[in-house]
Amino acid sequence: MALFSVNLAILNLLPIPVLDGGHLAFLLIEVYRGKELSFETRMRWSQVGFLILIGIMVLALSNDFVRLLGF
């Protein structure tokens, strides 16, 4: 159970905008630039991050099916 928690924490800290690591990345970008990112920019990058996350899940699911069916 502890291994699952550690894996989930690491996954959550990936710099994908939908996850907590993405929020940290936005914060670091804002600190570096000295001003906030616009709402549109945040939303666009969040959409990209969501698509990346969906892609990772589809890839993992397809790998599971390939192993299950023995291709």
N, C-alpha and C positions, 0 to 999 in steps of 0.2 A: 504494500500500500504506500509505503514511503517513496519507493521508486516512482510510482505513478504521480505522486505529488511533486516530486522534483522535476520530472519530465514536463508536467503541466506548467510549472513555474518557468522553466526554460523556454517553452513554447510561447508563453504569454509575454516574455520579454523580447521576443523577436521584433525588430524594427518595422513591423507591418502596421500601417496607420490605424487599423481597426483595433489592434491589441494595445496593451499598456506600454509596450516598448515603442510603439508608434507615437503614443502621446509624449513619451520621453524624448523621442526624436524631434517632434514638433517643438517641444520646449527648448531643446538645444539649438535648433535652427533659429528660433525667436531670440534667444540670448545672443547668439552669434551675430544676427542681423541688427539687433537693437530695436526691433519693432515687431508687432504681431503679424502673423500671416492672415491674409484675408479669409473671410468665411468661405468664399468660393474655392480658394486654393485648398483649404482644409477638407472641404467636401469632396473635391475632385480626387485628392490623394487618398481619402478614406474609401472612395469607390474603387480605386485601383487596388488598395490593400485588401478590400473585400473580395475582389476578383482573384487576387493572388491566393488568398486563404481558401476560397472555393476550389481553385485549381489544385492546391496541395491536397485537399480532401478527396477530390476526384482521382488524383494520381494514387493516393494511398488505397482507396477503395478498389480501383482497377488492379493494383498489385495484389490485393487480397483475393480477388476473383481469379486472377491468373494462377496464383498458387493453389487455390482451392480446386480449380479445374485441371491443373497439371499441365498447362501449356508450356 
